[in-house]
Amino acid sequence: MISADFYGDANAKGQRMQNDGGQIVLAPSQKDEIARAGVAQFHGPRYDKTKLAYVDDGLQVLINVFSGRHSSPDNILDCDFFQDKIAVAAAATIPIHCKLIGE
């Protein structure tokens, strides 16, 4: 499973809207499931552009990878993650490396 979370870091005007991590969610999360190594694709999120006035550095994305839990109720993967501006993510394929937990 690959998840993409879209957010911005709250500025002084956005502090009332921020979550516990100091961020404002700008678009719904997206998920994709692939059966083995491959490429997951996410299409540009629909978000309320007026909320950009309440964040610093614009729209950002956090990409996480975890096991789909089809063979075990626990996550069995230890994976890199990606966190940066969405423009950086859109400019190139982002490699995420995974291994089994305990390898």
Secondary structure, DSSP 8 states (H G I E B T S, - for coil): -EEEEEEEEE-GGGGGG--TTSEEEEEEEEEE--SSS-----------GGGGGGEEEEEEEEEEE----SS-SS--EEE--EEEEHHHHHHS-----EEETT-
